[in-house]
Amino acid sequence: MLPEPPPPELGAVLFDMDGTVVDTEGLWRRACAEVAAELGLLPGEVDPEHVHGRPAEHTAAHLQRPGVPLGWISERLTGGFARLIALGVTPLPGALALLDGLASAGVPTALVTASSRRIVEPVLRTVGAERFRLVVAAEDAPRGKPAPDPYLLAAAGLGVDPAVCVAVEDSPVGLASALAAGCRAVAVSGAAVSGGAVGARAVPYGVLSVNSLEKIDVTLLRRLVAGEISIG
């Protein structure tokens, strides 16, 4: 009888940014609300599903009205968000400790975000760009979340199999992207302090759900990849 192969080892951890590592979801919704108001839309006419975890181009297409150039809306969204980000962002509880724990354990990390590099750069000045070996921003992937492209690009950039990567996400769109890429996933359902985090019903089957990054450590992520944690 042949010996059983060893369990897979954790290859990398891939982090969403907005609402996962930093508390910016409220700022993004505010930027979207400001542009929607400029376009004469009422709050009830803006579908949160087209805002939460989505790149600016997707939200711009949702908000577009006849005669208004899509590029103008996208730029207003990104510019408004950048202005709010420049006022300062706050790392979410447990984020920096988890990143530092992974670094100490020699586990590579990447930031995989639907935000543009214009937004990412000031955030990295707060959380420390050195904490991520790789950054995949909105401009880098042919298709954004929920397509698998961003996570496939991150895994390839780190030289690891997506199957041994864990994606840490707070939105249904991001989780769909990670799962489509073949990654394991953790849904941080209480990540966004200002609201808008993925709800319990939105967590797909097979995704580990926690209510804070403070509940995640290297040991848990290794056990998740090794198949030692029962989830569903």
C-alpha positions in Angstrom: 0.0 0.0 0.0 1.4 3.3 -1.1 1.8 6.0 1.6 -0.6 8.9 1.4 0.8 12.0 -0.1 1.5 14.9 2.4 -1.2 17.5 2.7 -0.7 20.7 0.6 1.2 23.5 2.2 0.1 27.2 2.3 1.7 28.9 -0.7 0.5 32.5 -0.4 -2.2 34.7 1.1 -3.9 37.1 -1.2 -5.7 40.1 0.4 -8.5 42.3 -0.9 -7.9 45.9 0.1 -11.0 48.0 0.6 -13.1 46.8 3.5 -10.6 44.0 4.2 -7.2 45.5 5.1 -8.4 49.1 5.5 -11.7 50.6 6.4 -12.5 52.4 3.1 -15.8 50.9 2.1 -17.7 53.8 3.6 -15.5 56.3 1.7 -16.2 54.5 -1.6 -19.9 54.5 -1.0 -19.7 58.2 -0.1 -17.9 58.9 -3.4 -20.5 56.9 -5.3 -23.3 58.7 -3.6 -21.8 62.1 -4.4 -21.5 61.2 -8.1 -25.0 59.7 -8.2 -26.4 62.9 -6.8 -24.6 64.9 -9.5 -26.4 62.7 -12.0 -29.7 63.3 -10.4 -30.1 59.8 -9.0 -31.8 59.1 -5.7 -30.1 56.8 -3.1 -32.6 54.1 -3.8 -31.7 54.0 -7.5 -28.2 52.9 -6.7 -27.9 49.1 -6.3 -25.3 48.3 -3.7 -24.3 45.1 -5.6 -22.9 47.4 -8.3 -20.9 49.4 -5.8 -19.5 47.0 -3.2 -16.2 45.4 -4.3 -16.6 46.7 -7.9 -14.1 48.7 -10.0 -14.9 52.3 -10.8 -15.7 51.4 -14.5 -18.4 48.9 -13.4 -20.0 51.3 -11.0 -19.8 54.1 -13.6 -21.6 51.9 -16.1 -24.3 51.3 -13.5 -24.7 55.1 -12.8 -24.5 56.2 -16.5 -27.3 58.3 -17.8 -28.0 59.2 -21.5 -25.6 61.9 -22.8 -23.1 61.5 -19.9 -19.7 60.1 -21.0 -18.8 56.9 -19.2 -15.2 58.2 -18.8 -16.4 61.3 -17.0 -18.4 59.3 -14.5 -15.5 56.9 -13.9 -13.0 59.8 -13.3 -15.5 61.6 -11.0 -15.8 58.3 -8.9 -12.0 57.7 -8.8 -11.2 61.4 -8.1 -13.8 61.6 -5.3 -12.6 58.4 -3.7 -8.9 59.5 -4.0 -9.8 62.8 -2.3 -11.4 61.0 0.6 -8.6 58.5 0.9 -6.1 61.4 1.0 -7.6 62.5 4.3 -6.4 59.2 5.9 -7.4 55.6 6.1 -7.4 53.2 9.1 -6.1 49.6 9.0 -8.8 47.2 10.2 -8.3 45.3 13.5 -5.9 42.5 13.1 -4.7 43.4 9.6 -1.2 44.5 10.3 -0.6 41.8 12.9 -1.7 39.1 10.4 0.5 40.5 7.6 3.5 40.6 10.0 2.8 37.1 11.2 2.8 35.8 7.6 6.0 37.6 6.9 7.7 36.1 10.0 6.5 32.7 8.8 7.9 33.3 5.3 4.5 33.2 3.6 4.3 35.6 0.6 1.4 38.0 0.4 -0.2 40.0 -2.4 -2.7 42.8 -2.5 -5.5 42.1 -5.0 -7.8 45.0 -5.3 -10.5 46.4 -7.6 -9.2 49.9 -6.9 -6.8 51.7 -9.2 -3.2 52.4 -8.3 -4.2 56.0 -7.8 -6.1 54.7 -4.7 -3.7 51.9 -3.8 -0.6 54.1 -3.4 -1.8 56.3 -0.5 -3.2 53.2 1.2 0.2 51.5 1.0 1.8 54.5 2.6 -0.4 53.8 5.6 -0.2 50.0 5.9 3.4 49.7 4.5 4.1 48.7 0.9 6.8 46.3 2.2 4.2 44.1 3.7 3.1 42.9 0.2 5.4 41.2 -2.3 3.0 42.0 -5.1 0.1 44.3 -5.9 -2.6 43.6 -8.5 -4.7 46.7 -9.0 -7.6 47.5 -11.3 -5.4 48.4 -14.3 -3.4 45.1 -14.2 -6.0 42.4 -14.9 -7.8 42.0 -18.3 -11.0 41.5 -16.4 -11.8 42.6 -12.9 -13.6 40.8 -10.1 -15.8 38.7 -10.1 -13.7 37.2 -13.0 -10.8 35.1 -11.8 -8.2 37.2 -13.6 -6.9 39.3 -10.6 -6.3 36.2 -8.4 -4.8 34.2 -11.2 -2.5 37.1 -12.0 -1.5 37.3 -8.3 -0.8 33.6 -8.0 1.3 33.6 -11.2 3.2 36.6 -10.1 4.1 34.9 -6.8 4.9 31.7 -8.6 2.4 29.6 -6.7 -0.5 27.4 -7.6 -3.9 29.1 -6.9 -5.0 25.9 -5.1 -2.5 26.5 -2.3 -3.4 30.2 -2.0 -5.9 31.7 0.5 -7.8 34.8 -0.6 -9.1 37.0 2.2 -12.1 39.0 1.1 -15.1 40.9 2.4 -17.4 41.1 -0.7 -19.4 38.5 -2.6 -17.8 39.8 -5.8 -14.3 39.2 -4.5 -15.1 35.8 -3.1 -16.5 34.8 -6.5 -13.3 35.9 -8.2 -11.1 34.0 -5.7 -13.1 30.8 -6.0 -13.2 31.0 -9.8 -9.4 31.2 -9.7 -9.3 28.0 -7.6 -8.1 29.6 -4.4 -9.3 28.8 -0.9 -11.1 31.7 0.6 -11.9 33.4 3.9 -14.8 35.8 4.2 -14.3 38.5 6.8 -17.9 39.2 7.4 -17.4 41.9 10.0 -14.5 43.6 8.3 -16.0 46.9 7.3 -16.4 49.0 10.4 -18.6 51.4 8.5 -20.9 48.7 7.2 -21.4 47.0 3.9 -19.4 43.8 4.6 -20.5 40.5 3.2 -23.5 39.1 5.0 -23.9 35.6 6.3 -26.2 34.6 3.4 -23.7 35.9 0.9 -20.9 33.5 2.0 -20.6 30.7 -0.6 -20.4 27.0 0.4 -16.9 26.0 1.2 -15.7 29.4 2.4 -14.5 29.9 5.9 -16.3 32.9 7.5 -14.9 34.9 10.4 -16.0 38.2 11.9 -12.6 39.8 12.2 -9.1 39.5 10.9 -8.1 39.1 14.5 -9.5 35.5 14.2 -7.1 34.6 11.5 -3.5 33.5 12.0 -0.9 31.5 10.1 -1.8 28.2 11.7 -5.5 28.6 10.7 -4.6 29.4 7.1 -2.2 26.4 6.9 -4.9 24.1 8.3 -7.4 25.5 5.8 -5.1 24.7 2.8 -4.3 21.3 4.3 -8.0 20.4 4.4 -8.0 20.1 8.2 -10.9 22.6 8.8 -14.4 21.5 8.0 -16.4 24.3 6.4 -19.6 24.7 4.6 
